[in-house]
């Protein structure tokens, strides 16, 4: 399985969690669950349930995309792994190729492609 296939094999929410963790890391903020939650809520414009977030973060840990360590008795820090960086870069490269190869003279037709 390629790195891009691994990224797209994740559920949309897991992909968003991984991107949120990488985004929080990039800002230099400690990447803990509530920081990831805030990032997701800003993207979604709605609340993210703890009961949904933490099992998905644990799944990303289990798949080797995040590492989890205790910051204190109640807080865990999440760090993207080298594998996560490869997976995110592959997904970025694939999307970048799609965008860069798009012809600016062609527009998507909302009419089903019929000429009228």
Backbone atoms as SQL, in Angstrom:
CREATE TABLE atoms (id INTEGER PRIMARY KEY, chain TEXT, resi INTEGER, resn TEXT, atom TEXT, x REAL, y REAL, z REAL);
INSERT INTO atoms VALUES
  (1, 'A', 1, 'UNK', 'N', 0.846, -1.170, 0.000),
  (2, 'A', 1, 'UNK', 'CA', 0.000, 0.000, 0.000),
  (3, 'A', 1, 'UNK', 'C', 0.899, 1.243, 0.000),
  (4, 'A', 2, 'UNK', 'N', 0.589, 2.171, -0.890),
  (5, 'A', 2, 'UNK', 'CA', 1.380, 3.402, -0.943),
  (6, 'A', 2, 'UNK', 'C', 1.013, 4.313, 0.226),
  (7, 'A', 3, 'UNK', 'N', 1.845, 5.300, 0.458),
  (8, 'A', 3, 'UNK', 'CA', 1.587, 6.245, 1.549),
  (9, 'A', 3, 'UNK', 'C', 0.293, 7.015, 1.300),
  (10, 'A', 4, 'UNK', 'N', 0.047, 7.411, 0.052),
  (11, 'A', 4, 'UNK', 'CA', -1.200, 8.117, -0.262),
  (12, 'A', 4, 'UNK', 'C', -2.396, 7.197, -0.034),
  (13, 'A', 5, 'UNK', 'N', -2.266, 5.927, -0.424),
  (14, 'A', 5, 'UNK', 'CA', -3.354, 4.975, -0.196),
  (15, 'A', 5, 'UNK', 'C', -3.608, 4.798, 1.294),
  (16, 'A', 6, 'UNK', 'N', -2.544, 4.818, 2.082),
  (17, 'A', 6, 'UNK', 'CA', -2.720, 4.705, 3.529),
  (18, 'A', 6, 'UNK', 'C', -3.497, 5.906, 4.064),
  (19, 'A', 7, 'UNK', 'N', -3.172, 7.096, 3.587),
  (20, 'A', 7, 'UNK', 'CA', -3.885, 8.305, 4.011),
  (21, 'A', 7, 'UNK', 'C', -5.365, 8.207, 3.644),
  (22, 'A', 8, 'UNK', 'N', -5.646, 7.876, 2.392),
  (23, 'A', 8, 'UNK', 'CA', -7.039, 7.821, 1.945),
  (24, 'A', 8, 'UNK', 'C', -7.774, 6.594, 2.463),
  (25, 'A', 9, 'UNK', 'N', -7.045, 5.631, 3.011),
  (26, 'A', 9, 'UNK', 'CA', -7.669, 4.482, 3.654),
  (27, 'A', 9, 'UNK', 'C', -8.199, 4.797, 5.042),
  (28, 'A', 10, 'UNK', 'N', -7.754, 5.922, 5.602),
  (29, 'A', 10, 'UNK', 'CA', -8.279, 6.364, 6.904),
  (30, 'A', 10, 'UNK', 'C', -9.674, 6.936, 6.712),
  (31, 'A', 11, 'UNK', 'N', -10.469, 6.903, 7.767),
  (32, 'A', 11, 'UNK', 'CA', -11.756, 7.590, 7.688),
  (33, 'A', 11, 'UNK', 'C', -11.495, 9.085, 7.553),
  (34, 'A', 12, 'UNK', 'N', -12.468, 9.814, 7.063),
  (35, 'A', 12, 'UNK', 'CA', -12.316, 11.267, 6.913),
  (36, 'A', 12, 'UNK', 'C', -11.991, 11.918, 8.254),
  (37, 'A', 13, 'UNK', 'N', -12.628, 11.456, 9.322),
  (38, 'A', 13, 'UNK', 'CA', -12.375, 12.058, 10.627),
  (39, 'A', 13, 'UNK', 'C', -10.949, 11.771, 11.095),
  (40, 'A', 14, 'UNK', 'N', -10.457, 10.565, 10.859),
  (41, 'A', 14, 'UNK', 'CA', -9.070, 10.250, 11.233),
  (42, 'A', 14, 'UNK', 'C', -8.094, 11.090, 10.417),
  (43, 'A', 15, 'UNK', 'N', -8.377, 11.272, 9.118),
  (44, 'A', 15, 'UNK', 'CA', -7.520, 12.140, 8.299),
  (45, 'A', 15, 'UNK', 'C', -7.510, 13.549, 8.874),
  (46, 'A', 16, 'UNK', 'N', -8.686, 14.043, 9.239),
  (47, 'A', 16, 'UNK', 'CA', -8.775, 15.387, 9.811),
  (48, 'A', 16, 'UNK', 'C', -8.024, 15.478, 11.135),
  (49, 'A', 17, 'UNK', 'N', -8.105, 14.442, 11.953),
  (50, 'A', 17, 'UNK', 'CA', -7.366, 14.422, 13.226),
  (51, 'A', 17, 'UNK', 'C', -5.864, 14.464, 12.980),
  (52, 'A', 18, 'UNK', 'N', -5.395, 13.706, 12.004),
  (53, 'A', 18, 'UNK', 'CA', -3.971, 13.680, 11.692),
  (54, 'A', 18, 'UNK', 'C', -3.505, 15.042, 11.185),
  (55, 'A', 19, 'UNK', 'N', -4.275, 15.638, 10.293),
  (56, 'A', 19, 'UNK', 'CA', -3.934, 16.970, 9.783),
  (57, 'A', 19, 'UNK', 'C', -3.972, 17.993, 10.916),
  (58, 'A', 20, 'UNK', 'N', -4.968, 17.891, 11.793),
  (59, 'A', 20, 'UNK', 'CA', -5.066, 18.822, 12.927),
  (60, 'A', 20, 'UNK', 'C', -3.857, 18.686, 13.841),
  (61, 'A', 21, 'UNK', 'N', -3.440, 17.460, 14.127),
  (62, 'A', 21, 'UNK', 'CA', -2.266, 17.254, 14.983),
  (63, 'A', 21, 'UNK', 'C', -1.024, 17.862, 14.338),
  (64, 'A', 22, 'UNK', 'N', -0.847, 17.643, 13.046),
  (65, 'A', 22, 'UNK', 'CA', 0.309, 18.213, 12.349),
  (66, 'A', 22, 'UNK', 'C', 0.241, 19.738, 12.343),
  (67, 'A', 23, 'UNK', 'N', -0.948, 20.281, 12.210),
  (68, 'A', 23, 'UNK', 'CA', -1.128, 21.735, 12.212),
  (69, 'A', 23, 'UNK', 'C', -0.793, 22.324, 13.573),
  (70, 'A', 24, 'UNK', 'N', -1.281, 21.683, 14.633),
  (71, 'A', 24, 'UNK', 'CA', -0.983, 22.158, 15.990),
  (72, 'A', 24, 'UNK', 'C', 0.520, 22.095, 16.236),
  (73, 'A', 25, 'UNK', 'N', 1.163, 21.004, 15.836),
  (74, 'A', 25, 'UNK', 'CA', 2.620, 20.885, 15.985),
  (75, 'A', 25, 'UNK', 'C', 3.337, 22.030, 15.286),
  (76, 'A', 26, 'UNK', 'N', 2.897, 22.337, 14.071),
  (77, 'A', 26, 'UNK', 'CA', 3.554, 23.366, 13.266),
  (78, 'A', 26, 'UNK', 'C', 3.497, 24.736, 13.935),
  (79, 'A', 27, 'UNK', 'N', 2.441, 24.988, 14.718),
  (80, 'A', 27, 'UNK', 'CA', 2.321, 26.286, 15.396),
  (81, 'A', 27, 'UNK', 'C', 3.246, 26.387, 16.597),
  (82, 'A', 28, 'UNK', 'N', 3.802, 25.250, 17.021),
  (83, 'A', 28, 'UNK', 'CA', 4.675, 25.244, 18.189),
  (84, 'A', 28, 'UNK', 'C', 3.934, 25.039, 19.497),
  (85, 'A', 29, 'UNK', 'N', 2.596, 24.955, 19.428),
  (86, 'A', 29, 'UNK', 'CA', 1.790, 24.689, 20.626),
  (87, 'A', 29, 'UNK', 'C', 1.948, 23.222, 21.013),
  (88, 'A', 30, 'UNK', 'N', 1.869, 22.933, 22.302),
  (89, 'A', 30, 'UNK', 'CA', 1.871, 21.546, 22.739),
  (90, 'A', 30, 'UNK', 'C', 0.665, 20.857, 22.115),
  (91, 'A', 31, 'UNK', 'N', 0.909, 19.720, 21.487),
  (92, 'A', 31, 'UNK', 'CA', -0.136, 19.019, 20.746),
  (93, 'A', 31, 'UNK', 'C', -0.810, 17.999, 21.661),
  (94, 'A', 32, 'UNK', 'N', -1.798, 18.469, 22.399),
  (95, 'A', 32, 'UNK', 'CA', -2.557, 17.590, 23.283),
  (96, 'A', 32, 'UNK', 'C', -3.986, 17.514, 22.764),
  (97, 'A', 33, 'UNK', 'N', -4.781, 16.628, 23.326),
  (98, 'A', 33, 'UNK', 'CA', -6.113, 16.356, 22.804),
  (99, 'A', 33, 'UNK', 'C', -6.989, 17.581, 22.635),
  (100, 'A', 34, 'UNK', 'N', -7.008, 18.464, 23.632),
  (101, 'A', 34, 'UNK', 'CA', -7.875, 19.641, 23.532),
  (102, 'A', 34, 'UNK', 'C', -7.402, 20.616, 22.462),
  (103, 'A', 35, 'UNK', 'N', -6.107, 20.686, 22.204),
  (104, 'A', 35, 'UNK', 'CA', -5.608, 21.543, 21.125),
  (105, 'A', 35, 'UNK', 'C', -6.045, 20.981, 19.770),
  (106, 'A', 36, 'UNK', 'N', -5.979, 19.672, 19.624),
  (107, 'A', 36, 'UNK', 'CA', -6.455, 19.026, 18.394),
  (108, 'A', 36, 'UNK', 'C', -7.953, 19.252, 18.256),
  (109, 'A', 37, 'UNK', 'N', -8.680, 19.103, 19.347),
  (110, 'A', 37, 'UNK', 'CA', -10.134, 19.308, 19.351),
  (111, 'A', 37, 'UNK', 'C', -10.474, 20.730, 18.914),
  (112, 'A', 38, 'UNK', 'N', -9.775, 21.718, 19.450),
  (113, 'A', 38, 'UNK', 'CA', -10.028, 23.118, 19.075),
  (114, 'A', 38, 'UNK', 'C', -9.760, 23.345, 17.589),
  (115, 'A', 39, 'UNK', 'N', -8.696, 22.746, 17.073),
  (116, 'A', 39, 'UNK', 'CA', -8.382, 22.886, 15.659),
  (117, 'A', 39, 'UNK', 'C', -9.488, 22.290, 14.797),
  (118, 'A', 40, 'UNK', 'N', -9.962, 21.114, 15.174),
  (119, 'A', 40, 'UNK', 'CA', -11.050, 20.474, 14.427),
  (120, 'A', 40, 'UNK', 'C', -12.327, 21.301, 14.499),
  (121, 'A', 41, 'UNK', 'N', -12.636, 21.815, 15.672),
  (122, 'A', 41, 'UNK', 'CA', -13.851, 22.613, 15.834),
  (123, 'A', 41, 'UNK', 'C', -13.791, 23.889, 15.002),
  (124, 'A', 42, 'UNK', 'N', -12.612, 24.471, 14.876),
  (125, 'A', 42, 'UNK', 'CA', -12.459, 25.657, 14.032),
  (126, 'A', 42, 'UNK', 'C', -12.687, 25.296, 12.560),
  (127, 'A', 43, 'UNK', 'N', -12.218, 24.121, 12.146),
  (128, 'A', 43, 'UNK', 'CA', -12.416, 23.673, 10.762),
  (129, 'A', 43, 'UNK', 'C', -13.880, 23.340, 10.487),
  (130, 'A', 44, 'UNK', 'N', -14.503, 22.640, 11.434),
  (131, 'A', 44, 'UNK', 'CA', -15.867, 22.159, 11.241),
  (132, 'A', 44, 'UNK', 'C', -16.921, 23.212, 11.556),
  (133, 'A', 45, 'UNK', 'N', -16.579, 24.164, 12.405),
  (134, 'A', 45, 'UNK', 'CA', -17.564, 25.152, 12.826),
  (135, 'A', 45, 'UNK', 'C', -18.597, 24.581, 13.775),
  (136, 'A', 46, 'UNK', 'N', -18.258, 23.492, 14.432),
  (137, 'A', 46, 'UNK', 'CA', -19.173, 22.841, 15.372),
  (138, 'A', 46, 'UNK', 'C', -18.354, 22.087, 16.416),
  (139, 'A', 47, 'UNK', 'N', -19.008, 21.691, 17.494),
  (140, 'A', 47, 'UNK', 'CA', -18.326, 20.959, 18.562),
  (141, 'A', 47, 'UNK', 'C', -17.916, 19.560, 18.108),
  (142, 'A', 48, 'UNK', 'N', -16.795, 19.100, 18.632),
  (143, 'A', 48, 'UNK', 'CA', -16.326, 17.731, 18.422),
  (144, 'A', 48, 'UNK', 'C', -16.429, 17.022, 19.761),
  (145, 'A', 49, 'UNK', 'N', -17.114, 15.904, 19.781),
  (146, 'A', 49, 'UNK', 'CA', -17.350, 15.140, 20.995),
  (147, 'A', 49, 'UNK', 'C', -16.075, 14.421, 21.438),
  (148, 'A', 50, 'UNK', 'N', -15.772, 14.527, 22.747),
  (149, 'A', 50, 'UNK', 'CA', -14.607, 13.816, 23.304),
  (150, 'A', 50, 'UNK', 'C', -14.684, 12.319, 23.004),
  (151, 'A', 51, 'UNK', 'N', -15.893, 11.763, 23.093),
  (152, 'A', 51, 'UNK', 'CA', -16.089, 10.337, 22.874),
  (153, 'A', 51, 'UNK', 'C', -15.805, 9.905, 21.451),
  (154, 'A', 52, 'UNK', 'N', -15.769, 10.848, 20.545),
  (155, 'A', 52, 'UNK', 'CA', -15.399, 10.558, 19.163),
  (156, 'A', 52, 'UNK', 'C', -13.905, 10.810, 18.944),
  (157, 'A', 53, 'UNK', 'N', -13.398, 11.879, 19.534),
  (158, 'A', 53, 'UNK', 'CA', -12.019, 12.290, 19.294),
  (159, 'A', 53, 'UNK', 'C', -11.000, 11.280, 19.805),
  (160, 'A', 54, 'UNK', 'N', -11.073, 10.959, 21.083),
  (161, 'A', 54, 'UNK', 'CA', -9.995, 10.179, 21.699),
  (162, 'A', 54, 'UNK', 'C', -9.870, 8.754, 21.166),
  (163, 'A', 55, 'UNK', 'N', -10.961, 8.037, 20.878),
  (164, 'A', 55, 'UNK', 'CA', -10.783, 6.716, 20.259),
  (165, 'A', 55, 'UNK', 'C', -10.116, 6.805, 18.878),
  (166, 'A', 56, 'UNK', 'N', -10.414, 7.868, 18.142),
  (167, 'A', 56, 'UNK', 'CA', -9.786, 8.037, 16.831),
  (168, 'A', 56, 'UNK', 'C', -8.311, 8.383, 16.961),
  (169, 'A', 57, 'UNK', 'N', -7.958, 9.205, 17.957),
  (170, 'A', 57, 'UNK', 'CA', -6.538, 9.475, 18.208),
  (171, 'A', 57, 'UNK', 'C', -5.818, 8.191, 18.601),
  (172, 'A', 58, 'UNK', 'N', -6.460, 7.365, 19.433),
  (173, 'A', 58, 'UNK', 'CA', -5.857, 6.081, 19.819),
  (174, 'A', 58, 'UNK', 'C', -5.652, 5.178, 18.603),
  (175, 'A', 59, 'UNK', 'N', -6.607, 5.185, 17.667),
  (176, 'A', 59, 'UNK', 'CA', -6.448, 4.395, 16.441),
  (177, 'A', 59, 'UNK', 'C', -5.252, 4.884, 15.625),
  (178, 'A', 60, 'UNK', 'N', -5.050, 6.203, 15.584),
  (179, 'A', 60, 'UNK', 'CA', -3.896, 6.750, 14.867),
  (180, 'A', 60, 'UNK', 'C', -2.588, 6.367, 15.556),
  (181, 'A', 61, 'UNK', 'N', -2.615, 6.291, 16.883),
  (182, 'A', 61, 'UNK', 'CA', -1.449, 5.809, 17.636),
  (183, 'A', 61, 'UNK', 'C', -1.195, 4.344, 17.281),
  (184, 'A', 62, 'UNK', 'N', -2.253, 3.535, 17.309),
  (185, 'A', 62, 'UNK', 'CA', -2.122, 2.104, 17.007),
  (186, 'A', 62, 'UNK', 'C', -1.604, 1.854, 15.588),
  (187, 'A', 63, 'UNK', 'N', -1.933, 2.746, 14.662),
  (188, 'A', 63, 'UNK', 'CA', -1.487, 2.562, 13.278),
  (189, 'A', 63, 'UNK', 'C', -0.105, 3.169, 13.024),
  (190, 'A', 64, 'UNK', 'N', 0.510, 3.723, 14.072),
  (191, 'A', 64, 'UNK', 'CA', 1.864, 4.243, 13.944),
  (192, 'A', 64, 'UNK', 'C', 1.967, 5.631, 13.345),
  (193, 'A', 65, 'UNK', 'N', 0.845, 6.347, 13.269),
  (194, 'A', 65, 'UNK', 'CA', 0.863, 7.693, 12.699),
  (195, 'A', 65, 'UNK', 'C', 1.043, 8.777, 13.756),
  (196, 'A', 66, 'UNK', 'N', 0.670, 8.474, 14.990),
  (197, 'A', 66, 'UNK', 'CA', 0.880, 9.379, 16.117),
  (198, 'A', 66, 'UNK', 'C', 1.571, 8.619, 17.234),
  (199, 'A', 67, 'UNK', 'N', 2.354, 9.326, 18.016),
  (200, 'A', 67, 'UNK', 'CA', 2.896, 8.791, 19.267),
  (201, 'A', 67, 'UNK', 'C', 2.218, 9.537, 20.398),
  (202, 'A', 68, 'UNK', 'N', 1.907, 8.809, 21.468),
  (203, 'A', 68, 'UNK', 'CA', 1.229, 9.401, 22.616),
  (204, 'A', 68, 'UNK', 'C', 2.118, 9.256, 23.836),
  (205, 'A', 69, 'UNK', 'N', 2.232, 10.345, 24.591),
  (206, 'A', 69, 'UNK', 'CA', 2.976, 10.297, 25.851),
  (207, 'A', 69, 'UNK', 'C', 2.251, 11.165, 26.871),
  (208, 'A', 70, 'UNK', 'N', 2.442, 10.844, 28.140),
  (209, 'A', 70, 'UNK', 'CA', 1.763, 11.578, 29.215),
  (210, 'A', 70, 'UNK', 'C', 2.475, 12.899, 29.481),
  (211, 'A', 71, 'UNK', 'N', 1.698, 13.987, 29.457),
  (212, 'A', 71, 'UNK', 'CA', 2.218, 15.294, 29.876),
  (213, 'A', 71, 'UNK', 'C', 2.083, 15.447, 31.381),
  (214, 'A', 72, 'UNK', 'N', 0.940, 15.007, 31.889),
  (215, 'A', 72, 'UNK', 'CA', 0.680, 14.975, 33.325),
  (216, 'A', 72, 'UNK', 'C', -0.341, 13.872, 33.572),
  (217, 'A', 73, 'UNK', 'N', -0.909, 13.822, 34.765),
  (218, 'A', 73, 'UNK', 'CA', -1.822, 12.721, 35.105),
  (219, 'A', 73, 'UNK', 'C', -3.079, 12.695, 34.239),
  (220, 'A', 74, 'UNK', 'N', -3.473, 13.842, 33.688),
  (221, 'A', 74, 'UNK', 'CA', -4.725, 13.913, 32.935),
  (222, 'A', 74, 'UNK', 'C', -4.551, 14.217, 31.459),
  (223, 'A', 75, 'UNK', 'N', -3.361, 14.585, 31.035),
  (224, 'A', 75, 'UNK', 'CA', -3.169, 15.097, 29.681),
  (225, 'A', 75, 'UNK', 'C', -2.125, 14.288, 28.929),
  (226, 'A', 76, 'UNK', 'N', -2.473, 13.908, 27.708),
  (227, 'A', 76, 'UNK', 'CA', -1.541, 13.221, 26.821),
  (228, 'A', 76, 'UNK', 'C', -1.109, 14.158, 25.702),
  (229, 'A', 77, 'UNK', 'N', 0.143, 14.023, 25.312),
  (230, 'A', 77, 'UNK', 'CA', 0.656, 14.754, 24.158),
  (231, 'A', 77, 'UNK', 'C', 0.688, 13.800, 22.971),
  (232, 'A', 78, 'UNK', 'N', 0.357, 14.315, 21.804),
  (233, 'A', 78, 'UNK', 'CA', 0.376, 13.536, 20.569),
  (234, 'A', 78, 'UNK', 'C', 1.389, 14.170, 19.626),
  (235, 'A', 79, 'UNK', 'N', 2.240, 13.335, 19.039),
  (236, 'A', 79, 'UNK', 'CA', 3.267, 13.807, 18.120),
  (237, 'A', 79, 'UNK', 'C', 3.165, 12.982, 16.844),
  (238, 'A', 80, 'UNK', 'N', 3.201, 13.655, 15.698),
  (239, 'A', 80, 'UNK', 'CA', 3.187, 12.910, 14.444),
  (240, 'A', 80, 'UNK', 'C', 4.516, 12.171, 14.290),
  (241, 'A', 81, 'UNK', 'N', 4.438, 10.997, 13.717),
  (242, 'A', 81, 'UNK', 'CA', 5.617, 10.156, 13.514),
  (243, 'A', 81, 'UNK', 'C', 6.224, 10.433, 12.139),
  (244, 'A', 82, 'UNK', 'N', 7.387, 9.860, 11.905),
  (245, 'A', 82, 'UNK', 'CA', 7.984, 9.934, 10.574),
  (246, 'A', 82, 'UNK', 'C', 7.060, 9.335, 9.529),
  (247, 'A', 83, 'UNK', 'N', 6.398, 8.247, 9.893),
  (248, 'A', 83, 'UNK', 'CA', 5.438, 7.613, 8.985),
  (249, 'A', 83, 'UNK', 'C', 4.319, 8.586, 8.640),
  (250, 'A', 84, 'UNK', 'N', 3.828, 9.322, 9.629),
  (251, 'A', 84, 'UNK', 'CA', 2.761, 10.299, 9.385),
  (252, 'A', 84, 'UNK', 'C', 3.236, 11.380, 8.428),
  (253, 'A', 85, 'UNK', 'N', 4.472, 11.829, 8.594),
  (254, 'A', 85, 'UNK', 'CA', 4.999, 12.869, 7.706),
  (255, 'A', 85, 'UNK', 'C', 5.069, 12.367, 6.264),
  (256, 'A', 86, 'UNK', 'N', 5.457, 11.110, 6.080),
  (257, 'A', 86, 'UNK', 'CA', 5.509, 10.522, 4.735),
  (258, 'A', 86, 'UNK', 'C', 4.105, 10.421, 4.150),
  (259, 'A', 87, 'UNK', 'N', 3.154, 9.969, 4.953),
  (260, 'A', 87, 'UNK', 'CA', 1.768, 9.811, 4.505),
  (261, 'A', 87, 'UNK', 'C', 1.164, 11.173, 4.154),
  (262, 'A', 88, 'UNK', 'N', 1.362, 12.162, 5.011),
  (263, 'A', 88, 'UNK', 'CA', 0.831, 13.503, 4.741),
  (264, 'A', 88, 'UNK', 'C', 1.478, 14.114, 3.503),
  (265, 'A', 89, 'UNK', 'N', 2.776, 13.929, 3.342),
  (266, 'A', 89, 'UNK', 'CA', 3.463, 14.474, 2.165),
  (267, 'A', 89, 'UNK', 'C', 2.958, 13.813, 0.892),
  (268, 'A', 90, 'UNK', 'N', 2.728, 12.504, 0.928),
  (269, 'A', 90, 'UNK', 'CA', 2.224, 11.793, -0.252),
  (270, 'A', 90, 'UNK', 'C', 0.836, 12.290, -0.631),
  (271, 'A', 91, 'UNK', 'N', -0.019, 12.501, 0.356),
  (272, 'A', 91, 'UNK', 'CA', -1.361, 13.020, 0.079),
  (273, 'A', 91, 'UNK', 'C', -1.271, 14.438, -0.481),
  (274, 'A', 92, 'UNK', 'N', -0.405, 15.256, 0.105),
  (275, 'A', 92, 'UNK', 'CA', -0.206, 16.620, -0.386),
  (276, 'A', 92, 'UNK', 'C', 0.282, 16.598, -1.835),
  (277, 'A', 93, 'UNK', 'N', 1.277, 15.763, -2.121),
  (278, 'A', 93, 'UNK', 'CA', 1.835, 15.694, -3.471),
  (279, 'A', 93, 'UNK', 'C', 0.776, 15.282, -4.482),
  (280, 'A', 94, 'UNK', 'N', -0.064, 14.321, -4.098),
  (281, 'A', 94, 'UNK', 'CA', -1.121, 13.866, -4.998),
  (282, 'A', 94, 'UNK', 'C', -2.117, 14.989, -5.277),
  (283, 'A', 95, 'UNK', 'N', -2.546, 15.691, -4.238),
  (284, 'A', 95, 'UNK', 'CA', -3.483, 16.803, -4.420),
  (285, 'A', 95, 'UNK', 'C', -2.838, 17.946, -5.199),
  (286, 'A', 96, 'UNK', 'N', -1.584, 18.226, -4.920),
  (287, 'A', 96, 'UNK', 'CA', -0.874, 19.284, -5.626),
  (288, 'A', 96, 'UNK', 'C', -0.798, 18.971, -7.116),
  (289, 'A', 97, 'UNK', 'N', -0.533, 17.716, -7.469),
  (290, 'A', 97, 'UNK', 'CA', -0.466, 17.328, -8.876),
  (291, 'A', 97, 'UNK', 'C', -1.813, 17.520, -9.560),
  (292, 'A', 98, 'UNK', 'N', -2.878, 17.215, -8.865),
  (293, 'A', 98, 'UNK', 'CA', -4.216, 17.398, -9.431),
  (294, 'A', 98, 'UNK', 'C', -4.474, 18.877, -9.690),
  (295, 'A', 99, 'UNK', 'N', -4.164, 19.705, -8.722),
  (296, 'A', 99, 'UNK', 'CA', -4.410, 21.140, -8.853),
  (297, 'A', 99, 'UNK', 'C', -3.512, 21.750, -9.931),
  (298, 'A', 100, 'UNK', 'N', -2.255, 21.400, -9.934),
  (299, 'A', 100, 'UNK', 'CA', -1.310, 22.005, -10.878),
  (300, 'A', 100, 'UNK', 'C', -1.551, 21.553, -12.317),
  (301, 'A', 101, 'UNK', 'N', -2.133, 20.384, -12.515),
  (302, 'A', 101, 'UNK', 'CA', -2.389, 19.886, -13.864),
  (303, 'A', 101, 'UNK', 'C', -3.744, 20.301, -14.404),
  (304, 'A', 102, 'UNK', 'N', -4.522, 20.993, -13.597),
  (305, 'A', 102, 'UNK', 'CA', -5.844, 21.417, -14.036),
  (306, 'A', 102, 'UNK', 'C', -5.689, 22.534, -15.054),
  (307, 'A', 103, 'UNK', 'N', -6.402, 22.417, -16.155),
  (308, 'A', 103, 'UNK', 'CA', -6.378, 23.461, -17.169),
  (309, 'A', 103, 'UNK', 'C', -7.264, 24.612, -16.720),
  (310, 'A', 104, 'UNK', 'N', -6.720, 25.808, -16.737),
  (311, 'A', 104, 'UNK', 'CA', -7.503, 26.967, -16.307),
  (312, 'A', 104, 'UNK', 'C', -8.591, 27.312, -17.304),
  (313, 'A', 105, 'UNK', 'N', -8.511, 26.793, -18.540),
  (314, 'A', 105, 'UNK', 'CA', -9.526, 27.109, -19.545),
  (315, 'A', 105, 'UNK', 'C', -10.746, 26.212, -19.441),
  (316, 'A', 106, 'UNK', 'N', -10.654, 25.151, -18.679),
  (317, 'A', 106, 'UNK', 'CA', -11.788, 24.236, -18.536),
  (318, 'A', 106, 'UNK', 'C', -12.430, 24.438, -17.183),
  (319, 'A', 107, 'UNK', 'N', -13.712, 24.496, -17.155),
  (320, 'A', 107, 'UNK', 'CA', -14.476, 24.647, -15.929),
  (321, 'A', 107, 'UNK', 'C', -15.372, 23.422, -15.756),
  (322, 'A', 108, 'UNK', 'N', -15.624, 23.073, -14.532),
  (323, 'A', 108, 'UNK', 'CA', -16.536, 21.963, -14.254),
  (324, 'A', 108, 'UNK', 'C', -17.939, 22.369, -14.676),
  (325, 'A', 109, 'UNK', 'N', -18.634, 21.462, -15.338),
  (326, 'A', 109, 'UNK', 'CA', -20.001, 21.740, -15.785),
  (327, 'A', 109, 'UNK', 'C', -20.984, 21.188, -14.778),
  (328, 'A', 110, 'UNK', 'N', -21.905, 22.030, -14.366),
  (329, 'A', 110, 'UNK', 'CA', -22.932, 21.600, -13.419),
  (330, 'A', 110, 'UNK', 'C', -24.164, 21.088, -14.145),
  (331, 'A', 111, 'UNK', 'N', -24.098, 21.028, -15.482),
  (332, 'A', 111, 'UNK', 'CA', -25.255, 20.608, -16.270),
  (333, 'A', 111, 'UNK', 'C', -25.151, 19.165, -16.734),
  (334, 'A', 112, 'UNK', 'N', -24.240, 18.407, -16.146),
  (335, 'A', 112, 'UNK', 'CA', -24.067, 17.014, -16.548),
  (336, 'A', 112, 'UNK', 'C', -23.186, 16.874, -17.775),
  (337, 'A', 113, 'UNK', 'N', -22.564, 17.971, -18.205),
  (338, 'A', 113, 'UNK', 'CA', -21.643, 17.914, -19.327),
  (339, 'A', 113, 'UNK', 'C', -22.288, 18.138, -20.679),
  (340, 'A', 114, 'UNK', 'N', -23.539, 18.525, -20.700),
  (341, 'A', 114, 'UNK', 'CA', -24.237, 18.739, -21.970),
  (342, 'A', 114, 'UNK', 'C', -23.893, 20.122, -22.524),
  (343, 'A', 115, 'UNK', 'N', -23.669, 20.180, -23.823),
  (344, 'A', 115, 'UNK', 'CA', -23.497, 21.476, -24.486),
  (345, 'A', 115, 'UNK', 'C', -24.868, 22.039, -24.788),
  (346, 'A', 116, 'UNK', 'N', -25.072, 23.283, -24.465),
  (347, 'A', 116, 'UNK', 'CA', -26.377, 23.902, -24.742),
  (348, 'A', 116, 'UNK', 'C', -26.196, 25.220, -25.411);
